[in-house]
Amino acid sequence: MTAIAHHDRPDVSQTVGLEVSVTPSPPPGTAHVRVSGEVDFGNAAILREDLLTALASQRDTPLVDLSVDLSRVTFCDCAGLNALLCTRLAALRVGRGVRITAASRPVERLLHLTATGFLLASRCPPQSK
């Protein structure tokens, strides 16, 4: 399954749009999400919706991780970070994880300034039995 959602901000014609692509990837049960463009207050809800959809689309598979490549993100504000953290929380509720596999400098800076990078840097914690 490959899905590409392309969203442009209609209110600002000069702004770079947001592109989110989702593909299943090895190992089985892992979905890979690649995000490109700017993530800000105007489109962070779209990113969150796309990430949650990717998580839900793997419902019948024992999904271990939702891996997110943010290496092509040119700007990310706190609304984008909130979208990532909300997705992480939703994933943890069902025993799954969200992990950033690559990040651009703006994303790395945001994660560093907010000290939240560690929350999105590793696999889902093991479930206690």
Secondary structure as UniProt FT lines:
FT   STRAND          3..7
FT   TURN            10..11
FT   TURN            13..14
FT   STRAND          18..25
FT   TURN            26..29
FT   STRAND          30..39
FT   TURN            41..43
FT   HELIX           44..57
FT   TURN            58..62
FT   STRAND          65..76
FT   HELIX           78..93
FT   TURN            94..95
FT   STRAND          97..103
FT   HELIX           105..114
FT   HELIX           117..120
//
